[in-house]
Amino acid sequence: MRAQMIELSWSGLRVPAIAAELGYSQKTVRCWLHRFNRSGLQGLDDLGGQGRKRRITEEERSRIIALVKTVPPGRLRWEPVGEL
């Protein structure tokens, strides 16, 4: 999508025509054209570090999942023979 915007711009189309042809807003097209003009091909890549950072490590997450799957201490378990 981003490369198509650049290609259409190089072929002489203006921002409104590019936005209409690709189905994006003019603001989005301008943003990507400016980033490309500023940074070249690297400007078309996604920026890293987007989104919320994890609050727990993968190891902590695994331990929590394993703990949730266990039977809580002191809880009665039903056995197939009908006894507690």
N, C-alpha and C positions, 0 to 999 in steps of 0.2 A: 504494500500500500504506500509506504513512504517513498520507495524508489519510483513508483508510478507517478507520484506527485512531482518528483524532480524531473522525470522524463517528460511529462506533459509541460512543465514549466520551460524546459529547454526547447521544446518544439514550438514555443511561442504563445501558449495559452496563458491567460491571466488567472489570478486567484479565483474569481467568481466562477469561471468556466471549469477550472480544475475541481473545485468543490462540488459543483453540480454534476460533473461526470462521474466522480468517485463516490458521491453520497456523503461527504463530510462537510463540516462547517468551514466557512472561510477562515475563521480564527485558527482551526486545526491545521489547515493547509499553510497558512502564514507561519505558524509556529515551526512546522517541519522545514519549510523553505529557509527560514532564518537560521535554524540549527544547522542545516546542511551548509549554508553559506558561511557560517561561523566556524564549523568544525570539520567540514568535508564528510567523507563516508562514515567516519566515527560518530558524527552527529546523528546519524540515523539509528544507531544502536540504542537499546533501552538503557536508561540510567540505573545503576545498581543502588541498593540500599532503600528501595521503595517498600513501604508497608511497615507494619508494627514489628518490632523486634521480639523474639521469644523471651519469655520470662523464666523459663526453666530449660535445663539442658536435655538432650535426647536421653541421656542415662536416667535422669530424674523422671522423665516422662514414662520410660519403660518400667521403672520401679512402681510408679503410681498405678499403671495399668495392671501390673501383676498383683498388686495389693487389692485392687478393686475386684479382681477375679476370685480372690480367696473368700472363704466363709468367715464372717466376723466372729471373734472369740466370744464364747458364751451363748451363741445362737444355737437353738435346737435344730438338728437335721433330721429329716424324715428319711427313713430307710425303707427299701422295697418290701421288707418283711412286715411292715406296719408297726415297728417299734421306734421309740425315740431314743 
